[in-house]
Amino acid sequence: MDELGELRKRHGSFAGVSNVLLEVLNKPLAPTFVVIEEVGLENWGWGGYR
């Protein structure tokens, strides 16, 4: 995916996460900050496993 495509994808993710917080937790959009941090597969685990 090109750089513009990645940017559009992230903008959609920001809006999507913000809207879920609004709908589920009734958290207003204005004070909501969304940070997306990509983590390599070698740097995370789940259920005690890597």
LUMDREN-613330 format. One record per residue: residue number from 1; x, y, z of N, C-alpha, C in turn. Coordinates in steps of 0.02 Angstrom, whole numbers, plus 32768, in hexadecimal, padded with zeros to 4 digits. Atoms other than C-alpha are relative to their C-alpha. Layout:
N
PAZA,NUM,X,Y,Z,X,Y,Z,X,Y,Z
...
//
This chain:
50
PAZA,1,802B,7FC5,8000,8000,8000,8000,802D,803E,8000
PAZA,2,7FD8,7FC4,8003,8043,80AC,7FD6,7FF4,802C,803D
PAZA,3,8003,7FD5,7FC6,805C,8138,8053,7FBC,8021,8009
PAZA,4,8042,7FE0,7FFD,7FB8,818F,8028,7FCC,7FCD,8017
PAZA,5,802F,8034,7FEC,7F5A,80EB,803B,8006,7FF1,804B
PAZA,6,7FF5,800B,7FB8,7FA9,80CF,80E7,7FE3,8038,8029
PAZA,7,801B,7FC6,7FDD,7F79,817F,811C,7FB4,7FFD,8003
PAZA,8,804A,8006,8001,7EC4,8165,80E6,7FE9,7FC8,802E
PAZA,9,8012,8039,7FD5,7EBF,80BD,813F,8003,8015,804A
PAZA,10,7FF9,7FEA,7FBA,7EFD,810B,81E2,7FCA,8032,8012
PAZA,11,8035,7FCF,7FF2,7E83,819D,81D6,7FBE,7FDC,800C
PAZA,12,803C,8027,7FF6,7DF7,811E,81C5,8001,7FDC,8043
PAZA,13,7FF9,8022,7FC0,7E3A,80C0,825C,7FF4,8030,803A
PAZA,14,800A,7FCD,7FCB,7E3F,815F,82C5,7FB5,800E,8009
PAZA,15,8047,7FF2,7FFE,7D8B,8186,8299,7FD9,7FC5,801C
PAZA,16,8023,803C,7FEA,7D53,80D3,82B5,8006,7FF5,804B
PAZA,17,7FF5,8009,7FB8,7DA1,80C4,8362,7FDC,8036,8027
PAZA,18,8022,7FC9,7FDE,7D5F,816F,8395,7FB5,7FF5,8002
PAZA,19,8048,800C,8002,7CB0,8141,835D,7FEA,7FC7,802D
PAZA,20,8010,8037,7FD2,7CB3,809D,83BE,7FFF,801A,8048
PAZA,21,7FFE,7FE4,7FBD,7CE6,80FC,845B,7FC3,802C,800D
PAZA,22,803B,7FD6,7FFA,7C58,8177,843C,7FC1,7FD5,800A
PAZA,23,803C,8029,7FFE,7BD5,80F0,841E,7FFC,7FD3,803E
PAZA,24,8000,8031,7FC9,7C09,8073,84A5,8007,8021,8044
PAZA,25,7FF2,7FE1,7FC0,7C4C,80E4,852F,7FE4,8046,8008
PAZA,26,801B,7FBC,8001,7BF4,8186,8501,8037,8034,800C
PAZA,27,7FC7,7FD2,7FF9,7CA0,81DA,84F9,7FFF,8031,7FC6
PAZA,28,8003,7FCD,8035,7C98,827F,8498,803D,7FFD,7FD2
PAZA,29,7FCA,8002,8030,7D01,828B,83FB,8036,8034,800C
PAZA,30,7FD0,7FC9,7FFA,7D54,8332,8422,803B,7FF1,802E
PAZA,31,7FC6,800D,7FD5,7DBE,82FA,84B7,801F,7FBB,7FF5
PAZA,32,7FE6,8044,800C,7DE3,824D,846D,803E,8003,7FD4
PAZA,33,7FC2,8007,8026,7E94,822A,8433,800B,7FB7,7FF1
PAZA,34,7FF2,8045,8015,7EBD,818D,83D1,8048,7FFE,7FE7
PAZA,35,7FBB,8009,8015,7F71,8153,83BE,8007,7FB9,7FE6
PAZA,36,7FF3,8042,801D,7FA0,80C4,834C,804B,7FF6,7FFF
PAZA,37,7FB9,8010,7FFE,8048,8077,8370,8009,7FB9,7FE5
PAZA,38,7FF5,8042,801D,8081,7FE8,8303,8039,7FDD,8025
PAZA,39,7FD0,8026,7FD9,80DD,7F61,8363,8011,7FC1,7FD8
PAZA,40,7FEA,803B,8025,8144,7EDA,830E,7FEA,7FC0,8024
PAZA,41,8018,803E,7FE3,8109,7E27,8329,802F,7FE4,8034
PAZA,42,7FD0,8019,7FD0,81A9,7E00,8388,7FFD,8025,8043
PAZA,43,8002,7FD7,7FC4,817C,7E83,840C,7FBD,7FFD,8025
PAZA,44,803E,8005,7FDB,80D4,7E47,844D,7FEF,7FB7,800B
PAZA,45,8016,8044,7FF1,8083,7DAE,8498,7FB7,8001,8014
PAZA,46,8046,8006,7FEF,7FD7,7D6D,84C2,7FF7,7FC0,8027
PAZA,47,800D,803C,7FD8,7F9F,7CF4,8548,8040,7FE1,801C
PAZA,48,7FC1,8019,7FE5,8051,7CE4,858A,8030,7FE5,7FCC
PAZA,49,7FD6,801A,8036,8098,7CB3,84E1,8015,8038,7FD1
PAZA,50,7FE8,7FD0,8031,80FA,7D10,845F,7FF4,7FE8,7FBB
//
